[in-house]
């Protein structure tokens, strides 16, 4: 036997992918190695120790001892090198020297230095750590089944300590095989994309589909196709105008029929409030209190936001709380000059060891000052929810939150929920969800290569609010009201609730007719003469433009096409007159297939170098206030899979700073942009009173957020 512990080095352009099966005895390594070799039509390397030790047992009932470890290692290496020469694309190793090393250390508390060094240097593209969830199979060479858990832990730690790329395989043999095949196929693709095995394991553990990363890298390298604007949506041309009396009528219709529906309010509330205080953070970083006045700073920086903040200081709902703390911290507070008082006020407002407002979620900040208490957006949303998202004495509220912020939301809800239920005689059900980690997207440098952190690991960023389509998809409700966390007001809650109810009433009426048509189609009750009526409904009520080719179809194919147009989730969106707010607006958009539909489009989705597109964008007179009511079930009361209605070819490329370096990041199609691109969309003009977001802390000085 050739005494050589070196792995055979591969030469040539075609590299064999080597997979090592790794784990304690009787965990299915041999079975899986055989299965994989058969599936991929290639070689597998059996366990040399089995025949070696069986022969020793058969000869004189000799058992394994420490002196056998090195001969086993030599034999295993030779066997692996021989099989590598005849392997086809893959080689599956039932065992390897790392297994021998661990057994030597576990059973004999010693490992020969030659074996130890060879085990550490042998390379495999991936280790499959076989779990102990399969039955123990006794034979002449196996003992100690009661120690499986502790031995498994040692095996796992050996991979971790030696930084070996591994994935744990659990389940029965069929489940393991199918899982292993899927992993190996993805590993092969990842290698073609230039990723290492360590990269692949990182991607796998984040549960991000490799196809998503491939698409994202393609977006970085080739860009994302811009929206093809046909024209702005306007009143009577994509935007429904509703009179005050009609709003009341629709709201009444909703109230009369809501008992037939499960209602829920969905509030995107993830992330910290840092943007609210951006100008104050900049002030603290740039201002030199020893050598300049605040007024000089304002003039130098032309910082009108800071000026407004200071002038309105005492009107903020948090003023008294911070002012009180200032007086506790500074015993000579009254003797301080005005600039010092204002400076230290801002410092306490943002300091991590004091109020730390910029790092708190918006939902937990003090927004409104009432006679007896200060109220947060979370509390305002809860009261709104009772007004319009309740039926059958039950109200449902769902917040998407950052995991780190959940406790703050729960504290607020727990403090007010019982009293709110008592006053409203309504049971309030509050639930939460986090943005799925598998919707994170890969970041790249400005050469479009994957960006890596200081440890050399791939860097992923949250995929933006478009990822929340996954959270919305988990709700079990008939009708869902969507409203941003910062869009709450202190006054006129009954009036704003009426507009929200009216949007829901419009949805109910349209959905009722849609469901009638779909039921008639499924029961084959639609006649040729009914087609024109349905087409009129599609065009006039749903703003769906019928393609010219439709009229050339046979009756049967027309029915199929009509069903595909009607059998979708539906959203009714409030639109307000654009008064200069940044954000998306309603447009008629043409897709790659020539279909024209209503969409909410952000300016970043428009090719501003195209004068025609730029002019259409500038001609828009309406703004999306994120005031949506959604129907997410079909006429059979079955939930739609909302992920099937996303335009996956859209999204946004943004620039961010990470670890002090500029990177590019991909954000998923926005929740009300590409994520709902293939929904039935209705735009309705609503009054400005329904739109009062707090993008900057100074917005809290507006009348909608001040006591009356």
C-alpha positions as CSV (number, residue, x, y, z in Angstrom):
1,X,0.0,0.0,0.0
2,X,1.4,3.4,-1.0
3,X,1.9,5.4,2.1
4,X,0.9,8.8,0.9
5,X,-1.6,11.2,2.6
6,X,-1.6,13.8,-0.2
7,X,-4.8,14.3,-2.2
8,X,-4.4,14.0,-6.0
9,X,-4.3,17.5,-7.5
10,X,-6.7,18.1,-10.4
11,X,-5.4,19.4,-13.6
12,X,-7.2,20.7,-16.8
13,X,-10.2,23.0,-17.2
14,X,-12.8,20.5,-16.0
15,X,-12.7,20.2,-12.2
16,X,-14.4,17.4,-10.4
17,X,-16.7,18.7,-7.6
18,X,-15.9,16.6,-4.5
19,X,-18.6,16.1,-1.9
20,X,-17.6,14.6,1.5
21,X,-20.2,12.8,3.6
22,X,-19.3,13.6,7.2
23,X,-20.8,12.4,10.5
24,X,-20.9,9.8,13.2
25,X,-21.4,6.1,12.4
26,X,-24.8,4.8,11.3
27,X,-26.0,8.2,10.0
28,X,-26.6,7.1,6.4
29,X,-23.4,8.3,4.8
30,X,-22.8,5.1,2.7
31,X,-26.4,5.0,1.5
32,X,-26.4,8.6,0.4
33,X,-23.0,8.3,-1.3
34,X,-24.3,5.4,-3.4
35,X,-27.5,7.1,-4.2
36,X,-25.8,10.3,-5.3
37,X,-23.2,8.4,-7.4
38,X,-26.0,6.5,-9.2
39,X,-28.0,9.7,-9.8
40,X,-25.0,11.6,-11.2
41,X,-23.6,8.6,-13.1
42,X,-20.2,8.9,-11.4
43,X,-17.9,7.3,-8.7
44,X,-18.2,7.1,-5.0
45,X,-15.5,6.4,-2.5
46,X,-16.3,3.7,0.0
47,X,-15.1,3.6,3.6
48,X,-11.7,1.9,3.6
49,X,-11.9,1.4,7.4
50,X,-14.9,-0.9,7.1
51,X,-13.1,-3.6,5.1
52,X,-9.9,-3.1,7.0
53,X,-11.5,-3.5,10.4
54,X,-13.8,-6.3,9.3
55,X,-10.8,-8.3,8.2
56,X,-9.1,-7.6,11.5
57,X,-12.2,-8.8,13.4
58,X,-12.7,-11.9,11.2
59,X,-9.0,-13.0,11.7
60,X,-8.8,-12.8,15.5
61,X,-11.7,-10.7,16.8
62,X,-9.3,-7.8,16.9
63,X,-10.9,-4.4,17.5
64,X,-9.8,-1.0,16.3
65,X,-7.1,0.8,18.3
66,X,-5.1,4.0,17.9
67,X,-2.4,2.2,15.9
68,X,-5.0,1.5,13.1
69,X,-5.7,5.2,12.5
70,X,-2.7,6.0,10.3
71,X,-3.1,2.8,8.1
72,X,-6.8,3.6,7.6
73,X,-5.9,7.2,6.6
74,X,-3.3,5.9,4.0
75,X,-5.9,3.5,2.6
76,X,-8.6,6.0,2.5
77,X,-6.5,8.6,0.7
78,X,-5.3,6.0,-1.9
79,X,-8.9,4.9,-2.5
80,X,-10.1,8.5,-3.0
81,X,-7.3,9.3,-5.4
82,X,-8.0,6.3,-7.5
83,X,-11.7,7.0,-7.8
84,X,-11.1,10.6,-8.7
85,X,-9.4,9.6,-11.9
86,X,-12.5,7.9,-13.2
87,X,-15.1,10.3,-11.7
88,X,-17.6,12.1,-14.0
89,X,-18.1,15.8,-12.8
90,X,-18.6,14.7,-9.2
91,X,-17.0,12.5,-6.6
92,X,-18.9,11.4,-3.5
93,X,-16.8,10.4,-0.5
94,X,-18.5,8.1,2.0
95,X,-15.8,9.3,4.5
96,X,-12.6,11.3,4.6
97,X,-9.6,11.9,6.8
98,X,-11.5,14.5,8.9
99,X,-13.8,11.7,10.0
100,X,-10.8,9.5,10.9
101,X,-9.2,12.4,12.8
102,X,-12.4,13.0,14.9
103,X,-12.8,9.4,15.7
104,X,-9.2,9.2,16.8
105,X,-9.6,12.2,19.1
106,X,-13.0,11.0,20.5
107,X,-12.0,7.4,21.2
108,X,-8.3,7.6,21.9
109,X,-7.9,11.3,22.9
110,X,-5.0,11.4,20.4
111,X,-4.4,12.0,16.7
112,X,-1.2,11.2,14.9
113,X,0.3,14.6,13.7
114,X,0.6,13.2,10.1
115,X,-3.1,12.3,10.1
116,X,-4.1,15.6,11.8
117,X,-2.2,17.7,9.3
118,X,-3.5,15.8,6.3
119,X,-7.1,16.0,7.5
120,X,-6.9,19.7,7.8
121,X,-5.3,20.2,4.4
122,X,-7.6,17.8,2.4
123,X,-10.1,20.0,0.5
124,X,-13.7,19.3,-0.5
125,X,-16.2,21.5,-2.3
126,X,-18.8,20.8,0.3
127,X,-19.3,18.6,3.4
128,X,-22.7,17.0,4.1
129,X,-23.0,16.6,7.8
130,X,-25.4,13.7,8.3
131,X,-27.8,14.0,11.2
132,X,-28.5,11.4,13.8
133,X,-32.2,11.3,13.1
134,X,-32.0,7.9,11.4
135,X,-32.3,4.6,13.2
136,X,-29.1,3.1,14.7
137,X,-28.0,-0.1,12.8
138,X,-25.8,-2.4,14.9
139,X,-23.0,-4.6,13.4
140,X,-19.7,-6.0,14.5
141,X,-17.9,-2.6,14.2
142,X,-20.5,-0.3,15.8
143,X,-21.0,0.4,19.5
144,X,-22.2,3.1,21.9
145,X,-25.5,4.3,20.2
146,X,-26.3,6.1,23.5
147,X,-23.5,8.6,22.8
148,X,-24.8,9.6,19.4
149,X,-25.7,13.2,20.4
150,X,-22.4,14.0,22.0
151,X,-20.4,12.5,19.2
152,X,-22.5,14.4,16.6
153,X,-21.8,17.6,18.4
154,X,-18.1,16.9,18.2
155,X,-18.3,16.2,14.5
156,X,-20.2,19.4,13.9
157,X,-17.7,21.5,16.0
158,X,-14.8,20.0,14.0
159,X,-16.2,21.5,10.8
160,X,-16.9,24.8,12.5
161,X,-13.4,25.0,14.1
162,X,-11.7,24.2,10.8
163,X,-13.8,26.5,8.7
164,X,-15.1,23.8,6.4
165,X,-18.1,24.6,4.2
166,X,-20.9,22.3,5.4
167,X,-24.7,21.8,5.3
168,X,-26.5,19.5,7.6
169,X,-28.8,16.8,6.0
170,X,-31.7,15.5,8.0
171,X,-34.8,13.4,7.3
172,X,-35.3,9.9,5.8
173,X,-33.2,8.7,2.9
174,X,-35.5,10.0,0.2
175,X,-35.7,13.4,1.7
176,X,-32.0,13.6,2.2
177,X,-31.4,12.5,-1.4
178,X,-33.7,15.1,-2.9
179,X,-32.3,17.8,-0.7
180,X,-28.7,16.8,-1.5
181,X,-29.4,16.8,-5.3
182,X,-31.0,20.3,-5.1
183,X,-28.0,21.6,-3.1
184,X,-25.4,20.0,-5.4
185,X,-27.1,21.5,-8.5
186,X,-27.2,24.9,-6.9
187,X,-23.5,24.6,-5.8
188,X,-22.6,23.7,-9.4
189,X,-24.4,26.8,-10.6
190,X,-22.9,29.0,-7.9
191,X,-19.4,27.8,-9.0
192,X,-20.2,28.9,-12.5
193,X,-21.2,32.3,-11.2
194,X,-17.8,32.6,-9.5
195,X,-18.8,32.0,-5.9
196,X,-16.7,29.9,-3.6
197,X,-18.1,27.0,-1.5
198,X,-18.0,29.3,1.6
199,X,-20.1,31.8,-0.3
200,X,-22.5,29.2,-1.4
201,X,-23.1,28.0,2.2
202,X,-23.6,31.6,3.3
203,X,-26.3,32.0,0.5
204,X,-27.9,28.7,1.5
205,X,-28.1,29.5,5.2
206,X,-29.8,32.8,4.3
207,X,-32.3,30.8,2.3
208,X,-31.9,33.2,-0.7
209,X,-32.7,31.4,-4.0
210,X,-29.6,31.4,-6.2
211,X,-31.7,32.4,-9.2
212,X,-32.6,35.6,-7.3
213,X,-28.9,36.5,-6.9
214,X,-28.2,35.6,-10.5
215,X,-31.0,38.0,-11.6
216,X,-29.8,40.7,-9.2
217,X,-26.3,40.5,-10.6
218,X,-27.7,40.8,-14.1
219,X,-29.6,43.9,-13.1
220,X,-26.4,45.5,-11.8
221,X,-24.5,44.7,-15.0
222,X,-27.2,45.4,-17.5
223,X,-29.5,47.8,-15.7
224,X,-33.2,47.6,-14.9
225,X,-35.6,48.4,-17.8
226,X,-37.3,51.7,-17.2
227,X,-41.1,52.1,-17.2
228,X,-42.6,53.0,-20.5
229,X,-45.0,55.8,-19.6
230,X,-48.0,56.3,-22.0
231,X,-49.5,59.2,-20.1
232,X,-50.4,60.4,-16.6
233,X,-53.5,59.0,-15.0
234,X,-56.0,61.9,-14.7
235,X,-59.5,62.5,-13.5
236,X,-61.9,60.5,-15.7
237,X,-58.9,58.9,-17.4
238,X,-57.7,56.4,-14.9
239,X,-58.7,58.3,-11.7
240,X,-62.2,58.0,-10.4
241,X,-63.8,61.2,-9.2
242,X,-66.1,60.7,-6.2
243,X,-68.4,63.4,-4.8
244,X,-68.8,63.9,-1.0
245,X,-72.3,62.4,-1.2
246,X,-70.9,59.4,-3.1
247,X,-68.2,58.9,-0.5
248,X,-70.8,58.8,2.2
249,X,-72.9,56.3,0.1
250,X,-69.9,54.0,-0.5
251,X,-68.9,54.2,3.2
252,X,-72.5,53.3,4.2
253,X,-72.5,50.4,1.7
254,X,-69.2,49.1,3.4
255,X,-70.7,49.4,6.9
256,X,-73.8,47.4,5.8
257,X,-71.8,44.6,4.2
258,X,-68.6,44.4,6.3
259,X,-70.0,41.6,8.5
260,X,-69.6,39.2,5.6
261,X,-65.8,39.9,5.5
262,X,-62.8,39.4,7.6
263,X,-61.0,42.7,7.7
264,X,-57.4,43.6,8.6
265,X,-55.2,46.6,8.7
266,X,-51.7,46.2,7.5
267,X,-49.1,48.8,8.6
268,X,-45.5,48.7,7.2
269,X,-43.6,49.9,10.2
270,X,-40.1,48.4,9.8
271,X,-36.9,50.4,10.3
272,X,-35.7,53.3,12.5
273,X,-36.7,56.9,12.3
274,X,-33.2,58.2,11.3
275,X,-34.5,60.1,8.2
276,X,-36.8,62.1,10.4
277,X,-33.8,63.6,12.2
278,X,-31.3,63.8,9.3
279,X,-30.9,67.6,9.5
280,X,-30.4,67.5,13.3
281,X,-27.8,64.7,13.0
282,X,-25.9,66.8,10.4
283,X,-26.1,69.8,12.8
284,X,-24.6,67.9,15.7
285,X,-21.8,66.6,13.5
286,X,-21.0,70.0,11.9
287,X,-21.8,72.6,14.6
288,X,-18.9,74.0,16.7
289,X,-20.6,75.3,19.9
290,X,-17.3,76.9,21.1
291,X,-16.8,79.1,18.1
292,X,-20.0,79.9,16.3
293,X,-23.7,80.7,17.0
294,X,-26.6,78.6,15.8
295,X,-27.8,81.6,13.7
296,X,-24.4,81.8,12.0
297,X,-24.6,78.0,11.3
298,X,-28.1,78.4,9.8
299,X,-27.0,81.2,7.6
300,X,-23.8,79.4,6.5
301,X,-25.6,76.1,5.7
302,X,-28.9,77.7,4.6
303,X,-30.5,75.3,7.0
304,X,-34.1,76.4,7.1
305,X,-35.2,73.1,8.6
306,X,-33.1,73.8,11.7
307,X,-34.5,77.3,12.0
308,X,-38.1,75.9,11.8
309,X,-37.3,73.3,14.4
310,X,-35.9,75.8,16.9
311,X,-38.7,78.3,16.4
312,X,-41.3,75.6,16.9
313,X,-39.5,73.8,19.7
314,X,-42.1,74.2,22.4
315,X,-44.9,72.9,20.1
316,X,-43.4,69.4,19.7
317,X,-45.1,66.7,21.8
318,X,-41.8,65.7,23.3
319,X,-40.7,69.2,24.4
320,X,-41.7,69.0,28.1
321,X,-40.1,65.6,28.6
322,X,-36.8,66.5,27.2
323,X,-36.9,70.0,28.8
324,X,-37.4,68.3,32.2
325,X,-34.5,66.0,31.6
326,X,-32.3,68.9,30.6
327,X,-33.0,70.6,33.9
328,X,-32.1,67.5,35.7
329,X,-28.8,67.1,33.9
330,X,-27.8,70.8,34.1
331,X,-28.2,72.3,37.5
332,X,-27.3,75.7,36.1
333,X,-29.7,75.3,33.1
334,X,-31.4,78.7,33.6
335,X,-28.1,80.5,33.4
336,X,-27.2,78.9,30.0
337,X,-27.5,81.0,26.9
338,X,-30.2,80.3,24.4
339,X,-27.8,78.6,21.9
340,X,-26.6,76.2,24.6
341,X,-30.1,75.3,25.7
342,X,-31.1,74.5,22.1
343,X,-27.9,72.6,21.3
344,X,-28.2,70.4,24.4
345,X,-31.9,69.9,23.8
346,X,-31.0,68.4,20.3
347,X,-28.2,66.4,21.8
348,X,-30.3,64.8,24.4
349,X,-33.0,64.1,21.8
350,X,-30.6,62.0,19.7
351,X,-28.0,60.8,22.2
352,X,-28.0,57.0,22.5
353,X,-27.8,57.1,26.3
354,X,-30.7,59.5,26.6
355,X,-33.7,59.5,24.2
356,X,-32.0,58.1,21.0
357,X,-35.0,59.1,18.8
358,X,-33.2,58.6,15.5
359,X,-32.7,54.9,16.3
360,X,-36.2,54.2,17.5
361,X,-39.0,53.1,15.2
362,X,-41.3,55.9,14.0
363,X,-44.2,54.0,15.4
364,X,-42.9,54.4,19.0
365,X,-42.1,58.1,18.8
366,X,-44.3,60.8,20.5
367,X,-46.3,62.3,17.6
368,X,-49.4,63.9,19.2
369,X,-50.1,65.9,22.4
370,X,-53.5,65.4,23.9
371,X,-54.8,66.9,27.1
372,X,-53.8,64.0,29.3
373,X,-51.2,62.1,27.4
374,X,-48.7,62.0,24.5
375,X,-49.6,59.5,21.8
376,X,-47.5,57.5,19.4
377,X,-48.4,56.4,15.8
378,X,-49.0,52.9,17.0
379,X,-51.8,54.1,19.3
380,X,-53.3,56.3,16.5
381,X,-53.3,53.3,14.1
382,X,-55.0,51.1,16.7
383,X,-57.8,53.6,17.1
384,X,-58.1,54.1,13.4
385,X,-58.3,50.3,13.0
386,X,-61.3,50.1,15.3
387,X,-63.1,52.7,13.1
388,X,-62.8,51.0,9.8
389,X,-61.0,47.6,10.0
390,X,-63.5,45.9,12.3
391,X,-66.5,43.7,11.8
392,X,-68.5,41.4,14.0
393,X,-67.0,43.1,17.1
394,X,-63.5,42.2,16.1
395,X,-60.7,44.3,14.7
396,X,-57.4,43.0,13.3
397,X,-54.2,44.9,13.1
398,X,-50.9,43.7,11.6
399,X,-47.5,45.6,11.9
400,X,-44.4,44.7,10.0
401,X,-41.5,45.5,12.4
402,X,-37.8,45.1,12.8
403,X,-37.1,42.3,15.2
404,X,-35.1,44.6,17.4
405,X,-38.1,47.0,17.7
406,X,-40.8,44.4,18.5
407,X,-40.6,44.9,22.3
408,X,-41.3,48.6,21.9
409,X,-44.5,48.0,19.8
410,X,-45.7,45.3,22.3
411,X,-45.2,47.6,25.2
412,X,-47.3,50.4,23.6
413,X,-50.1,48.0,22.6
414,X,-50.2,46.2,25.9
415,X,-50.6,49.6,27.7
416,X,-53.6,50.7,25.7
417,X,-55.3,47.6,24.2
418,X,-57.6,46.7,27.1
419,X,-59.0,50.2,27.5
420,X,-59.5,50.6,23.8
421,X,-61.4,47.3,23.7
422,X,-63.6,48.4,26.6
423,X,-64.5,51.7,25.0
424,X,-65.1,50.3,21.6
425,X,-66.7,47.0,22.7
426,X,-64.4,45.4,20.1
427,X,-61.9,42.6,20.5
428,X,-58.6,43.9,19.0
429,X,-56.2,41.3,17.6
430,X,-52.7,42.6,17.0
431,X,-50.1,40.6,15.1
432,X,-46.5,41.2,13.9
433,X,-44.1,40.0,11.3
434,X,-40.5,40.6,10.3
435,X,-39.2,41.2,6.8
436,X,-38.1,37.8,5.6
437,X,-34.3,37.4,5.5
438,X,-34.5,35.5,2.3
439,X,-35.7,38.7,0.5
440,X,-32.3,40.3,1.3
441,X,-30.4,41.3,-1.8
442,X,-26.7,41.1,-2.7
443,X,-24.6,44.3,-2.7
444,X,-21.9,45.0,-5.3
445,X,-19.0,47.4,-5.7
446,X,-18.9,49.9,-8.6
447,X,-17.3,47.2,-10.9
448,X,-20.5,45.1,-10.2
449,X,-18.5,42.5,-8.3
450,X,-20.1,41.1,-5.1
451,X,-19.2,43.4,-2.2
452,X,-17.6,41.7,0.8
453,X,-17.3,42.8,4.4
454,X,-14.2,43.0,6.5
455,X,-14.2,39.2,7.0
456,X,-14.5,38.5,3.3
457,X,-18.1,37.4,3.5
458,X,-20.7,38.4,1.0
459,X,-22.8,41.4,2.1
460,X,-26.5,41.5,1.8
461,X,-28.9,44.3,2.4
462,X,-32.7,44.3,3.2
463,X,-34.6,44.2,-0.1
464,X,-36.8,47.3,0.7
465,X,-40.5,47.6,1.4
466,X,-41.2,45.5,-1.7
467,X,-40.2,42.5,0.3
468,X,-43.4,43.0,2.4
469,X,-45.5,41.4,-0.3
470,X,-44.4,38.2,1.4
471,X,-45.8,39.5,4.7
472,X,-49.0,40.6,3.1
473,X,-49.3,37.2,1.5
474,X,-49.4,35.6,4.9
475,X,-52.5,37.4,6.1
476,X,-55.8,35.5,6.2
477,X,-58.2,38.3,5.5
478,X,-60.8,39.1,2.8
479,X,-60.1,42.8,2.7
480,X,-56.8,44.5,3.9
481,X,-56.4,48.2,4.6
482,X,-52.8,49.4,4.0
483,X,-51.5,52.6,5.4
484,X,-48.0,53.8,6.3
485,X,-46.9,54.1,9.9
486,X,-46.3,57.8,9.8
487,X,-49.6,58.8,8.0
488,X,-51.7,59.5,11.0
489,X,-53.4,62.7,12.2
490,X,-54.4,64.1,15.6
491,X,-57.8,65.4,14.4
492,X,-60.8,64.4,12.3
493,X,-60.2,60.7,12.7
494,X,-63.9,60.0,11.9
495,X,-63.7,62.0,8.7
496,X,-60.6,60.3,7.4
497,X,-62.0,56.9,8.4
498,X,-65.0,57.6,6.2
499,X,-62.8,58.0,3.1
500,X,-61.1,54.7,4.0
501,X,-64.5,53.0,4.3
502,X,-65.6,54.5,1.0
503,X,-62.5,53.0,-0.7
504,X,-63.5,49.6,0.8
505,X,-67.1,50.1,-0.3
506,X,-65.9,50.7,-3.9
507,X,-63.8,47.5,-3.7
508,X,-66.7,45.5,-2.4
509,X,-69.0,46.6,-5.2
510,X,-66.5,45.9,-7.9
511,X,-65.5,42.6,-6.4
512,X,-69.1,41.5,-6.2
513,X,-69.5,42.0,-9.9
514,X,-66.2,40.4,-10.7
515,X,-67.1,37.3,-8.6
516,X,-70.4,37.0,-10.4
517,X,-68.7,36.9,-13.8
518,X,-66.1,34.4,-12.6
519,X,-68.7,32.1,-11.1
520,X,-70.7,32.3,-14.4
521,X,-67.5,31.4,-16.3
522,X,-66.7,28.4,-14.1
523,X,-70.3,27.1,-14.4
524,X,-70.3,27.8,-18.2
525,X,-73.2,30.2,-18.0
526,X,-71.5,32.8,-20.1
527,X,-73.1,33.2,-23.5
528,X,-71.7,34.9,-26.6
529,X,-74.0,37.9,-26.1
530,X,-72.6,38.4,-22.6
531,X,-69.1,39.1,-23.8
532,X,-69.8,42.8,-24.7
533,X,-71.2,43.5,-21.3
534,X,-68.1,42.1,-19.6
535,X,-65.8,44.0,-21.9
536,X,-67.6,47.2,-21.0
537,X,-67.2,46.5,-17.3
538,X,-63.5,45.7,-17.8
539,X,-62.9,49.0,-19.6
540,X,-65.2,51.4,-17.8
541,X,-65.1,50.1,-14.3
542,X,-61.7,48.4,-14.0
543,X,-59.7,50.6,-16.5
544,X,-58.5,47.4,-18.2
545,X,-57.7,48.1,-21.9
546,X,-58.6,45.3,-24.2
547,X,-55.9,44.4,-26.7
548,X,-56.9,44.6,-30.4
549,X,-56.0,40.9,-30.9
550,X,-58.7,39.9,-28.4
551,X,-61.4,40.3,-31.0
552,X,-59.8,37.8,-33.3
553,X,-60.0,35.0,-30.7
554,X,-62.6,32.2,-30.7
555,X,-65.4,32.4,-28.1
556,X,-63.6,29.8,-25.9
557,X,-60.3,31.7,-26.0
558,X,-62.1,35.0,-25.2
559,X,-63.5,33.4,-22.1
560,X,-60.1,32.2,-21.1
561,X,-58.6,35.7,-21.6
562,X,-61.5,37.3,-19.7
563,X,-61.0,35.0,-16.8
564,X,-57.2,35.7,-16.7
565,X,-58.0,39.5,-16.5
566,X,-60.6,39.1,-13.8
567,X,-59.1,36.4,-11.6
568,X,-56.6,38.6,-9.8
569,X,-56.2,40.4,-6.5
570,X,-57.7,43.9,-6.6
571,X,-56.5,47.2,-5.0
572,X,-58.4,50.5,-4.7
573,X,-55.9,53.3,-4.2
574,X,-56.6,56.8,-2.9
575,X,-54.8,59.5,-4.9
576,X,-54.3,63.1,-3.8
577,X,-53.4,66.2,-5.7
578,X,-49.6,66.5,-6.0
579,X,-48.4,69.5,-4.0
580,X,-44.7,68.8,-4.3
581,X,-44.3,65.7,-2.2
582,X,-41.6,63.3,-3.3
583,X,-42.9,59.9,-4.3
584,X,-44.7,57.9,-6.8
585,X,-47.7,58.8,-8.9
586,X,-50.4,57.2,-11.1
587,X,-49.6,56.6,-14.8
588,X,-50.7,54.6,-17.8
589,X,-47.8,52.2,-18.5
590,X,-47.1,49.9,-21.5
591,X,-45.2,46.6,-20.8
592,X,-43.0,44.6,-23.1
593,X,-46.0,42.8,-24.5
594,X,-47.7,46.0,-25.4
595,X,-50.3,45.8,-22.7
596,X,-51.3,49.2,-21.2
597,X,-52.3,49.3,-17.5
598,X,-52.5,51.6,-14.6
599,X,-49.4,51.6,-12.3
600,X,-47.9,53.6,-9.5
601,X,-44.5,54.8,-10.8
602,X,-41.6,56.4,-9.0
603,X,-39.5,59.0,-10.7
604,X,-36.4,56.7,-10.4
605,X,-38.3,54.2,-12.7
606,X,-38.5,56.8,-15.5
607,X,-35.8,57.4,-18.2
608,X,-35.3,61.1,-17.6
609,X,-32.9,61.4,-20.6
610,X,-35.9,60.7,-22.8
611,X,-37.7,64.1,-23.2
612,X,-41.0,62.5,-24.0
613,X,-40.9,60.3,-20.8
614,X,-39.7,63.3,-18.8
615,X,-42.6,65.4,-20.0
616,X,-45.2,62.7,-19.2
617,X,-43.7,62.4,-15.7
618,X,-43.8,66.2,-15.2
619,X,-47.4,66.3,-16.5
620,X,-48.7,64.2,-13.6
621,X,-50.9,66.1,-11.2
622,X,-51.6,63.3,-8.6
623,X,-49.5,61.6,-5.9
624,X,-49.7,58.2,-4.2
625,X,-50.3,58.7,-0.5
626,X,-50.2,54.9,0.2
627,X,-53.8,54.7,1.0
628,X,-54.8,51.3,-0.3
629,X,-57.6,48.8,0.3
630,X,-56.9,45.3,-1.1
631,X,-59.0,42.2,-1.9
632,X,-56.6,39.3,-1.6
633,X,-59.0,36.3,-2.0
634,X,-60.8,34.9,-5.1
635,X,-64.5,34.3,-5.5
636,X,-64.1,30.9,-3.8
637,X,-62.7,32.6,-0.7
638,X,-59.3,31.1,-1.5
639,X,-56.2,33.2,-0.9
640,X,-54.3,34.4,-4.0
641,X,-50.6,33.7,-4.0
642,X,-49.6,37.4,-4.2
643,X,-46.1,36.6,-5.2
644,X,-47.4,35.4,-8.6
645,X,-48.6,38.9,-9.5
646,X,-45.2,40.7,-9.0
647,X,-43.3,42.2,-11.9
648,X,-40.0,40.6,-11.1
649,X,-38.2,42.5,-13.8
650,X,-38.6,45.8,-12.0
651,X,-37.0,47.3,-8.9
652,X,-34.5,49.9,-8.0
653,X,-30.7,50.2,-7.9
654,X,-29.6,52.5,-5.1
655,X,-26.2,53.7,-3.8
656,X,-25.4,53.2,-0.1
657,X,-22.4,53.6,2.1
658,X,-21.3,50.4,3.9
659,X,-18.2,50.1,6.1
660,X,-17.2,53.5,4.8
661,X,-17.3,52.4,1.2
662,X,-19.8,53.1,-1.5
663,X,-21.8,50.1,-2.7
664,X,-24.7,49.5,-5.0
665,X,-27.8,47.7,-3.7
666,X,-30.9,46.3,-5.4
667,X,-34.3,47.0,-3.9
668,X,-37.2,44.7,-4.8
669,X,-40.2,46.0,-6.8
670,X,-42.0,48.4,-4.4
671,X,-45.0,47.0,-2.5
672,X,-47.4,49.3,-4.3
673,X,-45.2,49.5,-7.5
674,X,-43.9,46.3,-9.1
675,X,-45.0,44.1,-6.3
676,X,-48.6,44.8,-7.2
677,X,-48.0,45.4,-11.0
678,X,-50.4,42.6,-12.1
679,X,-53.3,43.4,-9.8
680,X,-56.6,44.9,-10.9
681,X,-56.0,48.6,-10.0
682,X,-58.5,51.3,-9.3
683,X,-57.4,54.9,-8.6
684,X,-59.8,57.2,-6.7
685,X,-59.3,60.9,-5.9
686,X,-59.3,61.5,-2.2
687,X,-59.0,64.7,-0.2
688,X,-55.6,66.0,1.1
689,X,-56.8,65.5,4.6
690,X,-56.2,61.8,4.2
691,X,-52.5,62.4,3.6
692,X,-50.4,63.7,6.5
693,X,-47.1,61.8,6.6
694,X,-44.3,62.7,9.0
695,X,-41.1,62.4,6.8
696,X,-39.3,65.1,8.8
697,X,-39.7,65.8,12.5
698,X,-40.8,69.3,11.5
699,X,-43.9,67.8,9.9
700,X,-45.2,67.4,13.5
701,X,-45.6,71.2,13.5
702,X,-48.3,71.0,10.8
703,X,-51.9,71.6,11.8
704,X,-52.9,67.9,11.3
705,X,-50.4,67.0,14.1
706,X,-51.1,69.8,16.5
707,X,-53.9,70.1,19.1
708,X,-57.0,72.0,18.0
